[in-house]
Amino acid sequence: MNAQLNQSVPTKLRDHPLTAGKPFPLGATFDGAGVNFAVFSEHAERIDLCLFSDDGRKERARLPLLERDGDVWHVHVAGLTPGAKYGFRVHGPYAPEEGHRFNYNKLLIDPYAKRLFGKLKWSDALMGYRVGSPRSDLSFDSRDSAFAAQRSVVVDPSFNWGRDLPPEIAATDTVLYEAHVKGMTARMPGVASAMRGKFLGMASQPVLDHLNKIGVTTVQLMPSQAYVDDHFLVRQGLRNYWGYNSIGFFAPEPRYMTEEGVWEFQTMVRRFHKAGIEVIMDVVYNHTAEGNEMGPTLSFRGFDNKSYYRLTDDGRGYVNDTGVGNTLRTEHPMVLRMIMDSMRYWVETMHVDGFRFDLGTALAREKDGFDREGGFLDALRQDPVLSRVKLVTEPWDLGPGGYQLGAFPHPFMEFNDKFRDGVRKYWRGDAGLTANLAKRVAGSARQFDHSGRKATASINFVTVHDGMVLDDLVSYNVKHNAANGEDNRDGKDDNYSDNMGVEGPTDDPAIRSARAQRKRNLLATVFLSQGTPFLLGGDEIGNSQWGNNNTFAQDNDTGWLNWDRLDQKLLDYVARLSRLRRDHPVLRQTRFLHSRPRREDGMPDLFWRKPDGTPPTQEDWDDPRWRALSVEMRTASDTPDYAASHDVVFITFNAGPAIDITLPDCSTDSPWELILDTANPEDGTQCIATQTFRVAADSVCVFARTTD
């Protein structure tokens, strides 16, 4: 079934002769003489290119793609220039029970579009089926969707990069910082009003100065590829704030541009690089905004539903390993090619420095589930362009066997939720967490020390965009998500948070002091542990979301950073942590520490200590009352001589009452220096003349010295 759209549209354009064109590259490519269009569809019967007026309103021509090389359809339109608005209509069977949902009446976004024009207008006409029909998605809707759909735009992405070079920050030096383009800049002092919420505002001098001050090396931008506001949110007067609802894997999100020009994104990256900061993109290649069988036909579904999506055995439904309705079929060679092409485009043309994969397990699934040697992961690792950039992943999805922490191959870095949960519970005061803390401080070796992986593979975090921010983690016992319109059912319930006696803001000085101390302890653990430290944007200034742990739809003061409440002492403390880690190579090693003797001096690279200085027994590790863990770190035992460091640190993590600790190997020739005390964060370095030191309750102390 596929009723033809009855519309009088020219099939030719004056002064724009058509020729066969080429099947590569896919998408719309301006070559100086015109534009080559090439799109993939394995099961289509016919594809038409629709060209629109400059304002995008009127369809000027409908041109058939008469050439087909394999499953790539193509045509060249002479004289066409960048800025041209276009879309596609695709003929084919409408047979949902066979996996096909072609509907020629629906105007489709080019899967390779480099820019989108206009705003999606939610309408029943966007659906391939008749809304409300007793036959549900098996029915067929013949209305034209063009009035509601977005247009693709021909782009010339050439840009004067000057002497731009990637910073190429070493894994050992990396400090990750998650930022939302709008949330970071909407209220930031010094950012011009016209630039707030835009790529250009994100790379303005106040942002760069702020990031440099706290030692950030790598900014992880929340989704910046084109995405859609979900229909259910629009009906409630809300928007998709986070952006995990992609519809264009090559196009920057238009709402972050002032002139809808891709040069704005390129300018942002160039400015970051000049400031010595890398840019990695949070990308959502696991699903699209088209949802399940009851979702709209916007692009992929209309081009070739059966090829682009993983379908259930009956062919009609969608595999939903992502929890949002559909899952892209990355095992299909042309879908895999699209993802690889997208990533290469962002690296080569837009100069980004890496990617963070949302629900990464979904991308690495084959027929039998997650496969660390499957097509997607193998393609990435062999690619001469993509194998050299930073690759970060969420090691889970919502499908069977979806939790794969530690299972991804080198060079992936993985978000370590065991670190997040264990560290939160330890500092909350939960019993029996000391042994767990030791594992996290040592880089979660059980998960990551295999197959040549590095200690930096573990991304150590206590907060991220989905969940409570740091200030809320110490201010609320439960989530407060009423504003999301889901009766507080959304968001995680197990936050491992602690309000310290009062739910929400308080003027009680004792509680405020305890909360500040807890935040310092959590942040210190992130920066002092082996692995890659990660900061959620805003945590360094005391940003609060008022207990909302799922601000995906809060494009307002709840979701934006509260710069007017900036905690200067906390900001200075985070900068100090960053400097401390940078100054001590022993805190940022690539090799794991296993208490093995070092070649240079026979000393173990790691000592665990009880407060009295003795090593813990298994009985001690099992004792739920043990709350004060000390560790002495040196360079890893297998460190090459040419990279050897004589740096030594001794750290005490005390989640109990004040206690006296015994410092190891005290001598007048090489005394210990106290370089950080979270109970007295503004104190400077202090030389310790005695072997015993009093560590305050609920605090972290760091000592350092240099050996000969």
Secondary structure in CASP SS format (residue, H / E / C, confidence):
PFRMAT SS
TARGET T0000
AUTHOR 0000-0000-0000
METHOD secondary structure of the structure
MODEL  1
M C 1.00
N C 1.00
A C 1.00
Q C 1.00
L C 1.00
N C 1.00
Q C 1.00
S C 1.00
V C 1.00
P C 1.00
T C 1.00
K C 1.00
L C 1.00
R C 1.00
D C 1.00
H C 1.00
P C 1.00
L E 1.00
T E 1.00
A C 1.00
G C 1.00
K C 1.00
P C 1.00
F C 1.00
P C 1.00
L C 1.00
G E 1.00
A E 1.00
T E 1.00
F E 1.00
D C 1.00
G C 1.00
A C 1.00
G E 1.00
V E 1.00
N E 1.00
F E 1.00
A E 1.00
V E 1.00
F E 1.00
S C 1.00
E C 1.00
H C 1.00
A C 1.00
E C 1.00
R E 1.00
I E 1.00
D E 1.00
L E 1.00
C E 1.00
L E 1.00
F E 1.00
S C 1.00
D C 1.00
D C 1.00
G C 1.00
R C 1.00
K C 1.00
E E 1.00
R E 1.00
A E 1.00
R E 1.00
L E 1.00
P E 1.00
L C 1.00
L C 1.00
E E 1.00
R E 1.00
D E 1.00
G C 1.00
D C 1.00
V E 1.00
W E 1.00
H E 1.00
V E 1.00
H E 1.00
V E 1.00
A E 1.00
G C 1.00
L C 1.00
T C 1.00
P C 1.00
G C 1.00
A C 1.00
K E 1.00
Y E 1.00
G E 1.00
F E 1.00
R E 1.00
V E 1.00
H E 1.00
G C 1.00
P C 1.00
Y E 1.00
A E 1.00
P H 1.00
E H 1.00
E H 1.00
G C 1.00
H E 1.00
R E 1.00
F C 1.00
N C 1.00
Y C 1.00
N C 1.00
K C 1.00
L C 1.00
L E 1.00
I C 1.00
D C 1.00
P C 1.00
Y C 1.00
A C 1.00
K C 1.00
R C 1.00
L E 1.00
F E 1.00
G C 1.00
K C 1.00
L C 1.00
K C 1.00
W C 1.00
S C 1.00
D H 1.00
A H 1.00
L H 1.00
M C 1.00
G C 1.00
Y C 1.00
R C 1.00
V C 1.00
G C 1.00
S C 1.00
P C 1.00
R C 1.00
S H 1.00
D H 1.00
L H 1.00
S C 1.00
F C 1.00
D C 1.00
S C 1.00
R C 1.00
D C 1.00
S C 1.00
A C 1.00
F C 1.00
A C 1.00
A C 1.00
Q C 1.00
R E 1.00
S E 1.00
V E 1.00
V C 1.00
V C 1.00
D C 1.00
P C 1.00
S C 1.00
F C 1.00
N C 1.00
W C 1.00
G C 1.00
R C 1.00
D C 1.00
L C 1.00
P C 1.00
P C 1.00
E C 1.00
I C 1.00
A C 1.00
A H 1.00
T H 1.00
D H 1.00
T C 1.00
V C 1.00
L E 1.00
Y E 1.00
E E 1.00
A E 1.00
H C 1.00
V H 1.00
K H 1.00
G H 1.00
M H 1.00
T H 1.00
A C 1.00
R C 1.00
M C 1.00
P C 1.00
G C 1.00
V C 1.00
A C 1.00
S H 1.00
A H 1.00
M H 1.00
R C 1.00
G C 1.00
K C 1.00
F H 1.00
L H 1.00
G H 1.00
M H 1.00
A C 1.00
S C 1.00
Q H 1.00
P H 1.00
V H 1.00
L H 1.00
D H 1.00
H H 1.00
L H 1.00
N H 1.00
K H 1.00
I C 1.00
G C 1.00
V C 1.00
T C 1.00
T E 1.00
V E 1.00
Q E 1.00
L E 1.00
M C 1.00
P C 1.00
S C 1.00
Q E 1.00
A E 1.00
Y E 1.00
V C 1.00
D C 1.00
D C 1.00
H H 1.00
F H 1.00
L H 1.00
V H 1.00
R C 1.00
Q C 1.00
G C 1.00
L C 1.00
R C 1.00
N C 1.00
Y C 1.00
W C 1.00
G C 1.00
Y C 1.00
N C 1.00
S E 1.00
I E 1.00
G E 1.00
F E 1.00
F E 1.00
A E 1.00
P E 1.00
E C 1.00
P H 1.00
R H 1.00
Y H 1.00
M C 1.00
T C 1.00
E C 1.00
E C 1.00
G C 1.00
V C 1.00
W H 1.00
E H 1.00
F H 1.00
Q H 1.00
T H 1.00
M H 1.00
V H 1.00
R H 1.00
R H 1.00
F H 1.00
H H 1.00
K H 1.00
A C 1.00
G C 1.00
I C 1.00
E E 1.00
V E 1.00
I E 1.00
M E 1.00
D E 1.00
V E 1.00
V C 1.00
Y C 1.00
N C 1.00
H C 1.00
T C 1.00
A C 1.00
E C 1.00
G C 1.00
N C 1.00
E C 1.00
M C 1.00
G C 1.00
P C 1.00
T C 1.00
L C 1.00
S C 1.00
F H 1.00
R H 1.00
G H 1.00
F H 1.00
D H 1.00
N H 1.00
K H 1.00
S H 1.00
Y H 1.00
Y E 1.00
R C 1.00
L E 1.00
T C 1.00
D C 1.00
D C 1.00
G C 1.00
R C 1.00
G C 1.00
Y E 1.00
V C 1.00
N C 1.00
D C 1.00
T C 1.00
G C 1.00
V C 1.00
G C 1.00
N C 1.00
T C 1.00
L E 1.00
R C 1.00
T C 1.00
E C 1.00
H C 1.00
P H 1.00
M H 1.00
V H 1.00
L H 1.00
R H 1.00
M H 1.00
I H 1.00
M H 1.00
D H 1.00
S H 1.00
M H 1.00
R H 1.00
Y H 1.00
W H 1.00
V H 1.00
E H 1.00
T C 1.00
M C 1.00
H C 1.00
V C 1.00
D C 1.00
G E 1.00
F E 1.00
R E 1.00
F E 1.00
D C 1.00
L C 1.00
G H 1.00
T H 1.00
A H 1.00
L H 1.00
A C 1.00
R E 1.00
E E 1.00
K C 1.00
D C 1.00
G E 1.00
F E 1.00
D C 1.00
R C 1.00
E C 1.00
G C 1.00
G H 1.00
F H 1.00
L H 1.00
D H 1.00
A H 1.00
L H 1.00
R H 1.00
Q H 1.00
D C 1.00
P C 1.00
V C 1.00
L H 1.00
S H 1.00
R H 1.00
V C 1.00
K E 1.00
L E 1.00
V E 1.00
T E 1.00
E C 1.00
P C 1.00
W C 1.00
D C 1.00
L C 1.00
G C 1.00
P C 1.00
G C 1.00
G C 1.00
Y C 1.00
Q C 1.00
L C 1.00
G C 1.00
A C 1.00
F C 1.00
P C 1.00
H C 1.00
P C 1.00
F C 1.00
M E 1.00
E E 1.00
F E 1.00
N C 1.00
D H 1.00
K H 1.00
F H 1.00
R H 1.00
D H 1.00
G H 1.00
V H 1.00
R H 1.00
K H 1.00
Y H 1.00
W H 1.00
R H 1.00
G C 1.00
D C 1.00
A C 1.00
G C 1.00
L C 1.00
T H 1.00
A H 1.00
N H 1.00
L H 1.00
A H 1.00
K H 1.00
R H 1.00
V H 1.00
A C 1.00
G C 1.00
S C 1.00
A H 1.00
R H 1.00
Q H 1.00
F H 1.00
D C 1.00
H C 1.00
S C 1.00
G C 1.00
R C 1.00
K C 1.00
A H 1.00
T H 1.00
A H 1.00
S E 1.00
I E 1.00
N E 1.00
F C 1.00
V C 1.00
T C 1.00
V C 1.00
H C 1.00
D C 1.00
G C 1.00
M C 1.00
V C 1.00
L H 1.00
D H 1.00
D H 1.00
L H 1.00
V C 1.00
S C 1.00
Y C 1.00
N C 1.00
V C 1.00
K C 1.00
H C 1.00
N C 1.00
A H 1.00
A H 1.00
N H 1.00
G C 1.00
E C 1.00
D C 1.00
N C 1.00
R C 1.00
D C 1.00
G C 1.00
K C 1.00
D C 1.00
D C 1.00
N C 1.00
Y C 1.00
S C 1.00
D C 1.00
N C 1.00
M C 1.00
G C 1.00
V C 1.00
E C 1.00
G C 1.00
P C 1.00
T C 1.00
D C 1.00
D C 1.00
P H 1.00
A H 1.00
I H 1.00
R H 1.00
S H 1.00
A H 1.00
R H 1.00
A H 1.00
Q H 1.00
R H 1.00
K H 1.00
R H 1.00
N H 1.00
L H 1.00
L H 1.00
A H 1.00
T H 1.00
V H 1.00
F H 1.00
L H 1.00
S C 1.00
Q C 1.00
G C 1.00
T E 1.00
P E 1.00
F E 1.00
L E 1.00
L E 1.00
G C 1.00
G C 1.00
D H 1.00
E H 1.00
I H 1.00
G C 1.00
N C 1.00
S C 1.00
Q C 1.00
W C 1.00
G C 1.00
N C 1.00
N C 1.00
N C 1.00
T H 1.00
F H 1.00
A H 1.00
Q C 1.00
D C 1.00
N C 1.00
D C 1.00
T C 1.00
G C 1.00
W C 1.00
L C 1.00
N C 1.00
W H 1.00
D H 1.00
R H 1.00
L C 1.00
D C 1.00
Q H 1.00
K H 1.00
L H 1.00
L H 1.00
D H 1.00
Y H 1.00
V H 1.00
A H 1.00
R H 1.00
L H 1.00
S H 1.00
R H 1.00
L H 1.00
R H 1.00
R H 1.00
D H 1.00
H C 1.00
P H 1.00
V H 1.00
L H 1.00
R C 1.00
Q C 1.00
T C 1.00
R C 1.00
F C 1.00
L C 1.00
H C 1.00
S C 1.00
R C 1.00
P E 1.00
R C 1.00
R C 1.00
E C 1.00
D C 1.00
G C 1.00
M C 1.00
P E 1.00
D C 1.00
L E 1.00
F E 1.00
W E 1.00
R E 1.00
K C 1.00
P C 1.00
D C 1.00
G C 1.00
T C 1.00
P C 1.00
P C 1.00
T C 1.00
Q H 1.00
E H 1.00
D H 1.00
W H 1.00
D H 1.00
D C 1.00
P C 1.00
R C 1.00
W C 1.00
R C 1.00
A E 1.00
L E 1.00
S E 1.00
V E 1.00
E E 1.00
M E 1.00
R C 1.00
T C 1.00
A C 1.00
S C 1.00
D C 1.00
T C 1.00
P C 1.00
D H 1.00
Y H 1.00
A H 1.00
A C 1.00
S C 1.00
H C 1.00
D E 1.00
V E 1.00
V E 1.00
F E 1.00
I E 1.00
T E 1.00
F E 1.00
N E 1.00
A C 1.00
G C 1.00
P C 1.00
A C 1.00
I E 1.00
D E 1.00
I E 1.00
T E 1.00
L C 1.00
P C 1.00
D C 1.00
C C 1.00
S C 1.00
T C 1.00
D C 1.00
S C 1.00
P C 1.00
W C 1.00
E E 1.00
L E 1.00
I E 1.00
L E 1.00
D E 1.00
T C 1.00
A C 1.00
N C 1.00
P C 1.00
E C 1.00
D C 1.00
G C 1.00
T C 1.00
Q E 1.00
C E 1.00
I C 1.00
A C 1.00
T C 1.00
Q C 1.00
T E 1.00
F E 1.00
R E 1.00
V E 1.00
A C 1.00
A C 1.00
D C 1.00
S E 1.00
V E 1.00
C E 1.00
V E 1.00
F E 1.00
A E 1.00
R E 1.00
T E 1.00
T C 1.00
D C 1.00
END
